Amino acid sequence: MTVPAVAGTRGRLGLALSALALAGLGIATYLLAVRVLGEAPACGPLKGCETVAASEYATIAGIPVALFGVLFSIVLLGASLAWWRLADRRALYAAYGLGLAGILAVLYLTYLELFVIEAICVWCVSYALTILAGWLGVAVVAWRTSDSSD
């Protein structure tokens, strides 16, 4: 792979990965804001968001789960931006590791929604999809650029 092709890959995929991390940050920030305000997330006709938000699993040791999502997304966004703008491969690997951890967390939370709470929050599913898509993107980038210094 030539250097210009790798730089083009970093540009396109770096933007996409950063956009996914930013979307996840937006979702988590919304969920945290409604939690702090004591409101239920707007869920439209689906109605599962209220049930999930009111469950005992919406907090860990009194801390809203959405706060962990916000913090996670900020770090992930930073890693994505660092790889995209600075071509720092360590940031790409950090995003990969964070993505794996994120996938484990959202798998556990999705399990709770499906089998314990028995309600689905469209916001939570959307957040999980940003984590999964972002990690898949990082995996593709790492594989496609493994022969270069990018």
Phi and psi in degrees as a GROMACS rama.xvg file:
@    title "Ramachandran Plot"
@    xaxis  label "Phi"
@    yaxis  label "Psi"
@TYPE xy
-80.8883  158.837  THR-2
-60.434  -44.4823  VAL-3
-59.554  -37.3961  PRO-4
-65.1176  -39.3831  ALA-5
-66.5697  -43.078  VAL-6
-62.4063  -38.8773  ALA-7
-64.8838  -39.3439  GLY-8
-61.8708  -45.6107  THR-9
-61.6949  -40.2989  ARG-10
-63.5423  -51.0609  GLY-11
-67.805  -51.3033  ARG-12
-74.2274  -32.4333  LEU-13
-61.4409  -41.8676  GLY-14
-64.0496  -44.8444  LEU-15
-63.5612  -44.3077  ALA-16
-65.137  -40.6966  LEU-17
-65.7562  -38.9766  SER-18
-64.6163  -40.4235  ALA-19
-64.047  -42.8649  LEU-20
-64.0641  -38.767  ALA-21
-67.1559  -40.1282  LEU-22
-61.919  -44.3501  ALA-23
-60.7179  -40.2056  GLY-24
-62.6329  -41.5017  LEU-25
-62.4491  -43.4871  GLY-26
-64.4392  -48.0781  ILE-27
-64.2434  -37.3496  ALA-28
-64.8631  -42.4797  THR-29
-59.8265  -48.1855  TYR-30
-62.8013  -37.424  LEU-31
-67.8261  -42.5009  LEU-32
-61.0101  -46.6918  ALA-33
-67.2948  -31.8227  VAL-34
-66.4427  -46.6059  ARG-35
-63.8624  -36.7101  VAL-36
-77.3409  -7.20309  LEU-37
76.9004  21.0032  GLY-38
-105.484  167.122  GLU-39
-94.9255  144.863  ALA-40
-64.014  142.267  PRO-41
-66.6314  123.834  ALA-42
-123.037  -2.56253  CYS-43
68.6864  -147.148  GLY-44
-74.5506  -7.22898  PRO-45
-76.2879  -35.796  LEU-46
66.9291  1.75761  LYS-47
-80.78  -22.035  GLY-48
-61.6596  -41.4436  CYS-49
-61.8909  -42.3716  GLU-50
-65.0948  -45.1006  THR-51
-64.8952  -45.1817  VAL-52
-64.6862  -29.8068  ALA-53
-88.1515  -5.37891  ALA-54
-74.6149  162.006  SER-55
-67.0244  -14.2567  GLU-56
-88.3197  0.886289  TYR-57
-77.4198  -9.8513  ALA-58
-133.537  155.437  THR-59
-126.73  115.884  ILE-60
54.2548  38.7741  ALA-61
81.7018  -2.30114  GLY-62
-99.5134  127.727  ILE-63
-59.3416  134.838  PRO-64
-57.3952  -33.2605  VAL-65
-61.3021  -30.2856  ALA-66
-63.84  -39.7891  LEU-67
-63.2339  -38.0808  PHE-68
-63.6862  -41.5758  GLY-69
-62.1771  -49.8393  VAL-70
-62.3378  -44.1783  LEU-71
-59.1006  -46.0147  PHE-72
-66.9172  -34.2484  SER-73
-63.7918  -45.8734  ILE-74
-65.6989  -42.8296  VAL-75
-63.1677  -41.994  LEU-76
-62.2122  -42.0639  LEU-77
-61.2031  -43.0645  GLY-78
-65.8839  -42.1939  ALA-79
-63.4352  -44.425  SER-80
-65.1959  -40.2672  LEU-81
-63.6215  -41.0593  ALA-82
-68.1099  -44.8661  TRP-83
-63.7375  -49.498  TRP-84
-86.6366  -31.2794  ARG-85
-108.809  -6.37793  LEU-86
57.6232  34.2035  ALA-87
-88.2144  105.639  ASP-88
-62.6568  -27.9397  ARG-89
-60.5666  -35.9661  ARG-90
-66.8873  -36.5387  ALA-91
-62.7712  -44.3316  LEU-92
-67.3597  -34.8689  TYR-93
-63.5915  -43.4253  ALA-94
-62.568  -37.0131  ALA-95
-63.3959  -49.3775  TYR-96
-64.2587  -41.6918  GLY-97
-61.7448  -41.7163  LEU-98
-60.3482  -41.5538  GLY-99
-61.6445  -45.4254  LEU-100
-62.4767  -41.7404  ALA-101
-62.3832  -40.5822  GLY-102
-62.2735  -43.4187  ILE-103
-60.8184  -42.7776  LEU-104
-64.6051  -47.2221  ALA-105
-71.8353  -28.1393  VAL-106
-63.791  -43.9306  LEU-107
-63.0899  -45.7282  TYR-108
-66.5232  -36.4556  LEU-109
-67.1827  -39.3859  THR-110
-57.2788  -46.8084  TYR-111
-59.4351  -43.9306  LEU-112
-59.0938  -48.5857  GLU-113
-71.9439  -44.5435  LEU-114
-110.787  -16.2964  PHE-115
-110.127  -55.2774  VAL-116
-77.2146  -30.4964  ILE-117
59.6817  43.7903  GLU-118
-152.802  149.798  ALA-119
-115.866  130.439  ILE-120
-101.142  118.216  CYS-121
-61.9556  -32.3704  VAL-122
-66.2907  -42.2388  TRP-123
-65.3746  -41.699  CYS-124
-64.1062  -42.233  VAL-125
-61.6426  -42.7171  SER-126
-62.0426  -45.5203  TYR-127
-59.0549  -39.2722  ALA-128
-66.3588  -35.1939  LEU-129
-65.9379  -37.8573  THR-130
-66.7534  -47.3584  ILE-131
-63.8993  -48.1933  LEU-132
-63.3466  -39.9408  ALA-133
-63.4014  -43.8542  GLY-134
-65.6155  -42.1486  TRP-135
-60.6237  -40.367  LEU-136
-62.1027  -44.6176  GLY-137
-62.927  -41.2357  VAL-138
-61.8891  -42.2534  ALA-139
-63.8881  -45.0543  VAL-140
-61.2422  -46.6516  VAL-141
-60.6978  -39.969  ALA-142
-69.8223  -45.4162  TRP-143
-67.7412  -27.7556  ARG-144
-107.413  13.2528  THR-145
-65.1987  -21.3407  SER-146
-90.8286  0.809435  ASP-147
-119.336  175.552  SER-148
-88.925  -0.0222915  SER-149
